[in-house]
Amino acid sequence: MSASPVFIVGAPRSGTSLLQKLLRECPGHASVPREAQHIWGPHVHPSLSGWDGEAVTDATLEDAQLIESIREEFARSAVAAETWRRMEKSSLGGSAWLKRIARLFPRQAVEALVRGGRTSEDVRLVEKSVHAGLWLPLVDAVFPDARYLHIVRDPRKSVPSIMTGWLEPGRFVSFQVPETLRFSGSEGESRDWCFPLPVGWRDYREASLQAVATFQWNAINTAILDFFAAAERTERCLVVRLEDLIAQPGESLRAIRQHAQIAEQEYFSAFDDGLPVINKGRKRAEPVSVDGEKLWDNVATVAGKLGY
C-alpha cells in the first residue's frame, strides 16, 4: 500500500460516507468496509479507560509493534477502487452488500473475499470514521503522513439527523454502556449508545436526545479542531463544508484533490454537475422536532469556527 493515505473525519450525519464513496472509487485508491471499526475498535474501546469514553492510552501510542500491526491489517483488508465500482454496478445490492458481509463473517473470510479484487498493492488508502475525532493521536501514529479531510455540516441539519439515527432501532448502536440511559421525553430505558462515545457522556444519561446529539456534534468537531490547531499539523487538514460540496461539486472536489494530492482528474470530472446518491432505497425515518434556538445557542461557538 502506498504512502500518504487520505483520512476523512467529522461528526455523524455530516457527509463522511458521501466523501468516502467519491474517493474510494477513484482509480488507485482503496478502502476498508465498515469504517474499519474492527481494526481500530480493540485499541480505543471505552472499557480500556474505565468507560470514561473512546480514547487512546499512552501505552498504545508507545507500542511500536502494535502500531505496525494496525498498519499491516489495513493493507490486508483494503478493497481496491475497481472492486467498489463493480459492487456498485452489480446485482448484489452495491457496496451495502460488502458491508453486510463484513458484519456477518469473520475478518479472515472478508479478507479472502476481497483480496482477489485488488489489482495492485500500490494503492492509496482512503479511510473514514465518525469516531476517529476522539482518538486522532492513534490515527496519526499509524499514518504519520496522512492527509485529512474534515467534512462538516450545518449543525441545524446534522444534529436533528443524529437524533433521527438514535431512533432507528439497532442501526447505529456502538456500545452497550455499563450504566442505564433514561433520556428525558423517551419511553423506557436502555444501555444502547449510538454513534461516538465522548468523554463526559455520563452527564447525559438522563438528558434530552437533542442535548445528547448536540454534545456529540460539539465533542467530535472540537476534538478535530483542537488536534489540527497544532502548528505542525494545521496544513494537513482541509475543512470541507457539505453544503459547498453539494452546491459546487466541481470547485469543492478540485480543492480536495489539491489538498489530498490526487493527480487523477478525469474520474472527478463526472461529478462537476452533481454528486451520486448514497443509501439509495433506504426508508427515511420521520424527522424529529428540535428546539432550534436552544440548539444554536449550544453549538454557536464551534459552528462559528467552522464557518456557520
C-alpha positions in Angstrom: 0.0 0.0 0.0 1.4 3.4 -1.0 2.1 6.2 1.4 0.1 9.2 2.5 -3.4 7.9 3.0 -6.5 10.1 2.9 -8.4 10.2 6.2 -12.0 11.6 6.4 -13.2 12.7 9.8 -16.2 14.5 11.0 -19.3 14.3 13.2 -22.0 11.7 12.4 -24.5 12.6 9.6 -22.2 15.2 8.1 -21.4 13.7 4.8 -18.4 11.4 5.6 -20.0 8.5 3.7 -20.6 10.5 0.6 -17.0 11.8 0.6 -15.6 8.4 1.2 -17.6 6.9 -1.7 -16.2 9.6 -4.0 -12.6 9.0 -3.1 -12.6 5.2 -2.6 -13.8 4.7 -6.2 -11.1 6.9 -7.6 -8.5 4.8 -9.6 -5.5 3.9 -7.5 -7.4 4.1 -4.2 -8.7 1.6 -1.7 -10.9 1.5 1.4 -11.9 -0.9 4.1 -15.6 -1.8 4.7 -17.4 -0.8 7.9 -15.2 2.3 8.7 -12.6 -0.2 9.9 -14.0 -0.3 13.4 -12.9 -3.9 13.6 -9.3 -2.7 13.2 -9.4 0.4 15.4 -12.0 -0.7 18.0 -10.0 -3.0 20.2 -7.4 -0.3 20.8 -9.7 2.6 21.6 -12.6 0.8 23.3 -14.2 2.7 26.3 -13.6 -0.2 28.6 -9.8 0.5 28.3 -10.4 3.8 30.1 -12.9 2.7 32.7 -15.7 3.6 30.4 -14.9 7.3 30.5 -15.3 7.4 26.7 -13.5 6.4 23.5 -9.8 7.3 23.9 -6.3 6.1 23.2 -3.9 5.4 26.0 -0.2 6.4 26.2 0.7 2.7 26.3 -1.0 2.1 23.0 0.8 5.1 21.4 4.1 3.9 22.6 3.7 0.3 21.4 5.6 0.3 18.0 4.7 -3.3 17.3 1.0 -2.7 17.8 1.2 0.4 15.6 2.8 -1.6 12.8 0.3 -4.4 13.2 -2.6 -1.9 12.7 -1.0 -0.6 9.5 -0.5 -4.1 8.2 -4.1 -5.0 8.9 -5.3 -2.1 6.8 -3.0 -3.3 4.0 -4.6 -6.8 4.2 -8.2 -5.5 4.4 -8.4 -2.7 1.9 -10.7 -3.1 -1.1 -9.5 -1.5 -4.3 -11.4 1.1 -6.2 -12.1 -1.3 -9.1 -13.9 -3.7 -6.7 -16.0 -0.9 -5.2 -17.1 0.2 -8.6 -18.0 -3.3 -9.7 -20.0 -3.7 -6.5 -22.0 -0.6 -7.1 -22.9 -1.8 -10.6 -23.6 -5.4 -9.6 -26.9 -7.1 -8.9 -25.8 -7.9 -5.3 -27.0 -4.6 -3.9 -24.0 -2.4 -4.4 -21.4 -1.7 -1.7 -24.0 -2.2 1.0 -23.7 -5.9 0.3 -20.0 -5.9 1.1 -20.7 -4.0 4.3 -23.3 -6.7 5.3 -20.8 -9.4 4.6 -18.2 -7.6 6.8 -20.7 -7.6 9.7 -21.8 -11.2 9.3 -18.5 -13.0 8.7 -15.1 -13.2 10.5 -12.4 -10.8 9.4 -10.4 -13.6 7.7 -13.3 -14.6 5.5 -13.8 -10.9 4.4 -10.1 -10.6 3.6 -10.3 -13.8 1.4 -13.3 -12.4 -0.4 -11.9 -9.0 -1.2 -8.2 -9.9 -1.8 -8.8 -11.2 -5.3 -10.4 -7.8 -6.2 -7.1 -5.9 -5.6 -5.3 -5.3 -8.9 -2.2 -3.7 -7.3 -0.5 -3.4 -4.0 0.4 0.2 -4.9 -3.0 1.7 -3.9 -3.6 4.6 -1.7 -5.8 4.1 1.4 -9.0 6.2 1.9 -10.3 5.7 5.4 -13.1 7.4 7.3 -14.6 7.3 10.7 -17.0 9.4 12.7 -15.4 8.1 15.8 -11.8 9.0 15.0 -12.0 12.6 16.1 -11.9 11.1 19.7 -8.6 9.3 19.1 -6.7 11.1 16.3 -3.4 10.7 18.1 -3.6 6.9 17.3 -4.6 7.6 13.6 -1.6 9.9 13.3 0.7 7.4 14.9 -0.3 4.7 12.4 -0.4 7.0 9.4 2.0 9.9 10.2 1.9 11.2 6.6 -1.9 11.1 6.2 -3.8 14.0 4.6 -7.1 14.8 6.4 -10.4 16.0 5.2 -12.7 17.3 8.0 -16.2 17.4 6.5 -18.7 19.5 8.3 -22.4 20.2 8.0 -24.6 22.9 9.4 -25.5 21.7 13.0 -29.1 22.7 12.4 -29.2 19.9 9.9 -26.6 17.5 11.4 -27.9 17.4 15.0 -31.5 16.5 14.1 -30.1 13.8 11.8 -28.1 12.4 14.6 -31.3 12.4 16.7 -33.1 10.5 14.0 -30.3 8.0 13.9 -30.7 7.3 17.6 -34.4 6.5 17.0 -33.6 3.9 14.3 -33.7 0.5 16.2 -30.2 -1.0 16.3 -28.8 0.7 13.2 -26.2 3.0 14.8 -25.6 1.3 18.2 -21.9 1.5 19.0 -21.7 0.3 22.6 -23.5 -1.4 25.4 -22.6 1.1 28.1 -22.4 -0.1 31.7 -25.0 2.4 33.1 -28.6 2.8 32.2 -29.7 5.6 29.8 -33.0 7.3 30.5 -33.4 10.1 28.1 -36.0 12.7 29.0 -39.0 12.6 26.7 -38.4 9.0 25.7 -40.2 5.9 27.0 -38.3 3.2 28.8 -34.6 2.8 29.4 -31.6 1.2 27.6 -27.9 0.7 27.6 -27.5 1.1 23.8 -25.3 4.1 23.0 -25.4 5.2 19.3 -22.6 6.9 17.4 -19.3 8.0 19.2 -18.9 8.0 23.0 -17.1 11.1 24.0 -15.6 11.7 27.5 -18.4 13.2 29.6 -21.2 11.0 28.3 -22.4 10.1 31.8 -23.6 13.7 32.3 -26.1 13.0 29.5 -27.6 9.7 30.7 -30.9 11.4 31.6 -30.7 14.4 29.2 -32.9 15.0 26.2 -32.0 13.4 22.9 -31.3 16.8 21.5 -28.8 17.5 24.3 -27.1 14.2 23.6 -26.8 14.7 19.9 -25.6 18.3 20.4 -23.0 17.0 22.9 -21.7 14.5 20.3 -21.6 17.1 17.5 -19.7 19.5 19.6 -17.3 16.9 21.0 -16.3 15.4 17.7 -15.8 18.7 15.9 -14.0 20.3 18.9 -11.6 17.4 19.2 -10.7 17.6 15.5 -10.2 21.3 15.5 -8.0 21.1 18.6 -5.9 18.4 17.2 -5.2 20.3 14.0 -4.6 23.6 15.7 -1.1 22.4 16.4 1.3 24.2 14.0 2.9 21.0 12.7 -0.5 19.6 11.7 -2.5 22.5 10.5 -1.6 22.2 6.8 -2.5 18.5 6.8 -6.2 19.1 7.3 -8.8 20.7 5.0 -12.2 21.6 6.3 -14.9 20.7 3.7 -18.4 22.1 4.1 -21.0 19.6 2.9 -23.2 22.4 1.6 -20.4 23.7 -0.6 -19.6 20.2 -1.8 -23.3 19.7 -2.9 -23.8 23.2 -4.3 -20.4 23.4 -6.1 -19.1 19.9 -6.5 -16.5 20.7 -9.2 -14.9 23.5 -7.3 -15.0 21.6 -4.0 -13.5 18.5 -5.5 -10.7 20.4 -7.1 -9.8 21.8 -3.6 -10.0 18.3 -2.2 -7.8 16.9 -4.9 -5.3 19.6 -4.4 -5.1 19.2 -0.7 -5.0 15.4 -0.8 -2.5 15.5 -3.7 -4.7 13.4 -6.0 -3.5 13.6 -9.6 -6.5 11.8 -11.2 -8.7 14.3 -12.9 -10.9 12.5 -15.5 -12.7 10.5 -12.8 -13.7 13.6 -10.8 -14.9 15.5 -13.9 -18.0 13.3 -13.9 -19.2 15.0 -10.7 -19.0 18.6 -12.0 -22.8 18.7 -12.5 -23.8 16.7 -9.4 -22.9 14.1 -6.9 -24.0 10.4 -6.5 -26.8 9.4 -4.2 -25.9 7.3 -1.2 -28.1 4.9 0.8 -30.4 4.6 -2.2 -33.7 2.8 -1.4 -33.4 3.1 2.3 -36.6 4.2 4.0 -36.1 7.6 5.7 -37.2 7.9 9.3 -39.6 10.6 10.3 -37.9 13.9 11.1 -37.6 14.9 14.7 -38.7 18.1 16.3 -36.0 20.3 17.8 -35.7 23.5 19.8 -33.9 25.4 17.2 -33.0 28.4 19.3 -31.6 26.2 22.1 -29.7 24.1 19.6 -28.0 27.1 18.1 -27.1 28.5 21.5 -25.3 25.3 22.4 -23.4 24.9 19.1 -22.7 28.6 18.1 -19.1 28.7 19.3 -18.0 25.6 17.5 -20.2 26.3 14.5 -18.6 29.8 14.1 -15.2 28.2 14.0 -16.4 26.0 11.1 -17.8 28.9 9.1 -21.5 28.8 10.1 
